[in-house]
Amino acid sequence: MPRWQIQEAKARMSELIKRAQERPQDITSHGKSVAVVMSRAAFDRLSQRDGSLVDLMRRSPFYGADDLDLERDKSLTREISL
């Protein structure tokens, strides 16, 4: 993924946006990645919702299973030493 320093991205915003139409562009600050600029189409594709939570649960391999043990484990998760 192409990398841009923030200062360069600000100075060349038009070019950054044009390149983001082809593939995501990484924005860095002090050598660390802080943001990604991508096309609207790529963003929409990544953030697309496939129905409601109920629809998601119905697609679960556990949907309709009657033999699930859903009782909570009441044991302590760690020992407490005083």
LUMTORBA-616112 format. One record per residue: residue in one letter; x, y, z of N, C-alpha, C, O, CB in turn. Coordinates in Angstrom, 2 decimals. Glycine has a CB too. Layout:
<atoms>
> a	X	Y	Z	X	Y	Z	X	Y	Z	X	Y	Z	X	Y	Z
...
</atoms>
This chain:
<atoms>
> m	0.84	-1.16	0.00	0.00	0.00	0.00	0.90	1.24	0.00	1.81	1.34	0.82	-0.97	-0.01	1.22
> p	0.65	2.16	-0.89	1.45	3.40	-0.92	1.32	4.18	0.39	0.25	4.24	0.99	1.02	4.28	-2.10
> r	2.43	4.77	0.82	2.45	5.51	2.09	2.67	6.99	1.81	3.46	7.37	0.94	3.56	4.97	3.05
> w	1.97	7.81	2.56	2.08	9.26	2.46	2.30	9.83	3.86	1.60	9.45	4.79	0.82	9.88	1.80
> q	3.24	10.73	4.02	3.35	11.47	5.26	2.22	12.49	5.28	1.78	12.95	4.22	4.76	12.16	5.40
> i	1.75	12.85	6.46	0.61	13.76	6.56	0.86	15.06	5.79	-0.03	15.53	5.08	0.33	14.08	8.03
> q	2.04	15.64	5.92	2.34	16.90	5.25	2.22	16.74	3.74	1.65	17.60	3.06	3.74	17.39	5.62
> e	2.74	15.65	3.21	2.68	15.38	1.78	1.24	15.15	1.34	0.83	15.63	0.28	3.55	14.17	1.41
> a	0.47	14.42	2.14	-0.94	14.15	1.81	-1.73	15.45	1.75	-2.56	15.62	0.86	-1.56	13.20	2.85
> k	-1.47	16.37	2.69	-2.17	17.66	2.68	-1.80	18.47	1.45	-2.67	19.08	0.82	-1.83	18.46	3.95
> a	-0.54	18.49	1.10	-0.07	19.28	-0.02	-0.53	18.72	-1.37	-0.70	19.47	-2.33	1.45	19.36	0.00
> r	-0.75	17.41	-1.42	-1.10	16.77	-2.70	-2.44	16.03	-2.58	-2.59	14.92	-3.09	0.02	15.79	-3.14
> m	-3.40	16.66	-1.91	-4.69	16.03	-1.63	-5.39	15.53	-2.89	-5.93	14.42	-2.89	-5.59	17.00	-0.89
> s	-5.42	16.30	-3.95	-6.09	15.89	-5.18	-5.49	14.59	-5.73	-6.22	13.67	-6.11	-6.00	17.00	-6.24
> e	-4.16	14.52	-5.76	-3.50	13.32	-6.25	-3.77	12.13	-5.32	-3.99	11.02	-5.79	-1.99	13.56	-6.37
> l	-3.75	12.38	-4.02	-4.05	11.33	-3.04	-5.43	10.73	-3.31	-5.59	9.51	-3.33	-3.96	11.89	-1.60
> i	-6.41	11.59	-3.50	-7.78	11.12	-3.74	-7.87	10.34	-5.05	-8.53	9.31	-5.11	-8.76	12.31	-3.76
> k	-7.22	10.84	-6.09	-7.24	10.12	-7.38	-6.62	8.73	-7.23	-7.16	7.76	-7.76	-6.48	10.92	-8.45
> r	-5.50	8.63	-6.53	-4.85	7.33	-6.34	-5.68	6.40	-5.46	-5.65	5.18	-5.63	-3.46	7.53	-5.73
> a	-6.42	6.97	-4.52	-7.26	6.16	-3.63	-8.39	5.49	-4.39	-8.96	4.51	-3.92	-7.83	7.03	-2.50
> q	-8.73	6.02	-5.57	-9.76	5.38	-6.39	-9.29	4.03	-6.91	-10.11	3.14	-7.17	-10.15	6.30	-7.57
> e	-7.98	3.87	-7.05	-7.41	2.63	-7.56	-7.10	1.64	-6.44	-7.37	0.45	-6.57	-6.16	2.92	-8.34
> r	-6.52	2.14	-5.33	-6.21	1.28	-4.19	-6.02	2.15	-2.95	-5.72	3.34	-3.07	-4.94	0.42	-4.45
> p	-6.20	1.59	-1.76	-6.07	2.37	-0.52	-4.69	2.99	-0.37	-3.69	2.45	-0.83	-6.36	1.49	0.69
> q	-4.67	4.16	0.29	-3.45	4.91	0.52	-3.24	5.05	2.03	-4.16	5.44	2.75	-3.51	6.31	-0.18
> d	-2.05	4.74	2.49	-1.71	4.77	3.91	-1.16	6.15	4.27	-0.27	6.66	3.59	-0.69	3.66	4.27
> i	-1.70	6.76	5.34	-1.22	8.05	5.82	-0.44	7.81	7.11	-0.91	7.12	8.01	-2.42	9.06	6.05
> t	0.78	8.39	7.18	1.63	8.17	8.34	1.94	9.48	9.06	1.92	10.56	8.48	2.93	7.48	7.93
> s	2.23	9.34	10.34	2.68	10.45	11.17	3.83	9.94	12.02	3.67	8.98	12.77	1.52	11.04	12.05
> h	4.97	10.57	11.90	6.17	10.15	12.62	6.48	8.67	12.34	6.91	7.94	13.23	6.00	10.37	14.14
> g	6.27	8.26	11.09	6.59	6.90	10.68	5.58	5.84	11.03	5.77	4.67	10.69	7.86	6.53	11.25
> k	4.50	6.21	11.71	3.47	5.23	12.10	2.20	5.46	11.31	1.78	6.60	11.10	3.17	5.33	13.62
> s	1.60	4.38	10.88	0.35	4.47	10.14	-0.76	5.01	11.05	-0.99	4.48	12.14	-0.04	3.09	9.57
> v	-1.46	6.06	10.59	-2.52	6.67	11.40	-3.87	6.69	10.70	-4.90	6.87	11.35	-2.13	8.07	11.79
> a	-3.88	6.50	9.37	-5.14	6.55	8.64	-4.97	5.88	7.28	-3.85	5.68	6.80	-5.63	8.02	8.47
> v	-6.10	5.55	6.69	-6.11	5.00	5.35	-7.16	5.76	4.55	-8.29	5.94	5.01	-6.40	3.45	5.36
> v	-6.79	6.19	3.35	-7.74	6.85	2.45	-8.08	5.83	1.37	-7.19	5.25	0.75	-7.15	8.18	1.83
> m	-9.38	5.63	1.16	-9.83	4.66	0.15	-11.01	5.23	-0.61	-11.61	6.22	-0.19	-10.20	3.32	0.80
> s	-11.34	4.60	-1.71	-12.47	5.05	-2.51	-13.77	4.84	-1.76	-13.85	4.01	-0.85	-12.51	4.32	-3.86
> r	-14.78	5.58	-2.14	-16.10	5.43	-1.53	-16.63	4.02	-1.81	-17.25	3.41	-0.93	-17.09	6.50	-2.05
> a	-16.40	3.52	-3.00	-16.88	2.18	-3.35	-16.26	1.12	-2.45	-16.95	0.20	-2.00	-16.57	1.86	-4.83
> a	-14.96	1.23	-2.19	-14.28	0.27	-1.31	-14.82	0.37	0.11	-15.04	-0.64	0.78	-12.76	0.50	-1.32
> f	-15.03	1.60	0.57	-15.58	1.80	1.92	-16.97	1.19	2.03	-17.26	0.48	2.99	-15.63	3.30	2.27
> d	-17.83	1.47	1.05	-19.19	0.92	1.07	-19.18	-0.60	1.07	-19.98	-1.23	1.76	-19.99	1.44	-0.12
> r	-18.28	-1.18	0.29	-18.18	-2.64	0.21	-17.76	-3.22	1.57	-18.29	-4.24	2.00	-17.17	-3.05	-0.89
> l	-16.80	-2.58	2.24	-16.31	-3.07	3.53	-17.31	-2.85	4.66	-17.36	-3.64	5.60	-15.01	-2.39	3.87
> s	-18.10	-1.80	4.58	-19.01	-1.49	5.67	-20.43	-1.97	5.41	-21.34	-1.69	6.19	-19.02	-0.01	5.92
> q	-20.63	-2.68	4.32	-21.96	-3.17	3.97	-22.47	-4.14	5.02	-21.75	-5.04	5.46	-21.95	-3.84	2.59
> r	-23.70	-3.94	5.42	-24.32	-4.82	6.39	-25.13	-5.87	5.66	-25.85	-5.56	4.70	-25.20	-4.03	7.39
> d	-25.03	-7.08	6.10	-25.79	-8.17	5.50	-26.98	-8.51	6.38	-27.05	-9.61	6.94	-24.89	-9.42	5.30
> g	-27.91	-7.59	6.51	-29.11	-7.85	7.29	-28.95	-7.48	8.75	-27.99	-6.82	9.14	-29.48	-9.30	7.17
> s	-29.90	-7.92	9.54	-29.95	-7.58	10.95	-29.18	-8.59	11.79	-28.68	-9.59	11.28	-31.40	-7.49	11.42
> l	-29.11	-8.32	13.09	-28.48	-9.25	14.02	-29.24	-10.57	14.02	-28.63	-11.64	14.11	-28.43	-8.66	15.43
> v	-30.55	-10.50	13.92	-31.37	-11.73	13.89	-31.01	-12.56	12.66	-30.89	-13.78	12.75	-32.90	-11.37	13.88
> d	-30.84	-11.91	11.51	-30.45	-12.63	10.29	-29.10	-13.30	10.47	-28.91	-14.45	10.06	-30.40	-11.67	9.09
> l	-28.15	-12.60	11.10	-26.83	-13.16	11.35	-26.94	-14.39	12.25	-26.31	-15.41	11.98	-25.91	-12.12	11.99
> m	-27.74	-14.28	13.30	-27.89	-15.41	14.22	-28.56	-16.61	13.54	-28.23	-17.75	13.83	-28.71	-14.99	15.45
> r	-29.48	-16.34	12.64	-30.15	-17.44	11.91	-29.20	-18.15	10.96	-29.41	-19.32	10.63	-31.34	-16.90	11.14
> r	-28.14	-17.46	10.51	-27.15	-18.09	9.63	-26.11	-18.87	10.42	-25.26	-19.54	9.83	-26.46	-17.04	8.77
> s	-26.15	-18.78	11.73	-25.19	-19.47	12.58	-25.33	-20.98	12.45	-26.45	-21.48	12.29	-25.37	-19.04	14.05
> p	-24.22	-21.71	12.51	-24.32	-23.18	12.47	-25.01	-23.74	13.71	-25.39	-24.91	13.72	-22.93	-23.79	12.34
> f	-25.18	-22.93	14.74	-25.84	-23.38	15.96	-27.34	-23.11	15.96	-28.04	-23.50	16.89	-25.21	-22.72	17.16
> y	-27.84	-22.43	14.93	-29.26	-22.09	14.87	-30.10	-23.38	14.87	-29.90	-24.27	14.05	-29.57	-21.23	13.59
> g	-31.03	-23.44	15.79	-31.92	-24.59	15.88	-31.37	-25.75	16.68	-32.07	-26.74	16.89	-32.25	-25.06	14.53
> a	-30.13	-25.65	17.14	-29.53	-26.75	17.91	-30.15	-26.76	19.31	-30.17	-25.74	20.00	-27.98	-26.61	17.99
> d	-30.64	-27.91	19.72	-31.27	-28.04	21.03	-30.30	-28.58	22.09	-30.64	-28.60	23.27	-32.48	-28.93	20.94
> d	-29.13	-29.01	21.69	-28.22	-29.65	22.63	-27.09	-28.73	23.10	-26.06	-29.21	23.56	-27.63	-30.87	21.99
> l	-27.28	-27.41	23.00	-26.26	-26.48	23.47	-26.33	-26.31	24.98	-27.41	-26.16	25.54	-26.41	-25.12	22.77
> d	-25.18	-26.33	25.63	-25.11	-26.10	27.06	-24.79	-24.62	27.28	-23.64	-24.21	27.11	-24.04	-27.03	27.75
> l	-25.78	-23.84	27.65	-25.60	-22.40	27.81	-25.51	-21.98	29.27	-25.64	-20.80	29.59	-26.73	-21.67	27.14
> e	-25.30	-22.93	30.16	-25.17	-22.61	31.58	-23.82	-21.94	31.82	-22.79	-22.39	31.31	-25.32	-23.87	32.46
> r	-23.83	-20.88	32.59	-22.61	-20.11	32.86	-21.70	-20.87	33.81	-22.15	-21.46	34.80	-22.97	-18.74	33.45
> d	-20.41	-20.85	33.50	-19.40	-21.44	34.37	-19.19	-20.50	35.55	-18.79	-19.35	35.34	-18.05	-21.70	33.59
> k	-19.45	-20.94	36.76	-19.38	-20.08	37.93	-18.05	-20.16	38.67	-17.91	-19.59	39.75	-20.50	-20.42	38.88
> s	-17.07	-20.86	38.10	-15.77	-20.95	38.75	-15.03	-19.62	38.63	-15.28	-18.84	37.72	-14.93	-22.10	38.14
> l	-14.11	-19.38	39.56	-13.31	-18.16	39.51	-12.36	-18.23	38.32	-11.88	-19.30	37.96	-12.54	-17.96	40.82
> t	-12.10	-17.09	37.74	-11.21	-17.05	36.59	-9.75	-17.03	36.98	-8.87	-17.35	36.18	-11.51	-15.85	35.74
> r	-9.48	-16.65	38.23	-8.10	-16.64	38.71	-8.12	-16.75	40.24	-9.12	-16.49	40.90	-7.35	-15.33	38.26
> e	-7.00	-17.15	40.75	-6.87	-17.25	42.20	-6.49	-15.89	42.77	-5.68	-15.17	42.18	-5.81	-18.32	42.59
> i	-7.06	-15.56	43.88	-6.74	-14.30	44.54	-5.84	-14.59	45.72	-6.24	-15.33	46.62	-8.02	-13.54	44.98
> s	-4.64	-14.03	45.74	-3.73	-14.25	46.87	-3.60	-12.95	47.64	-3.41	-11.87	47.07	-2.32	-14.74	46.38
> l	-3.72	-13.07	48.94	-3.64	-11.88	49.80	-2.33	-11.81	50.52	-2.09	-10.87	51.29	-4.77	-11.85	50.80
</atoms>
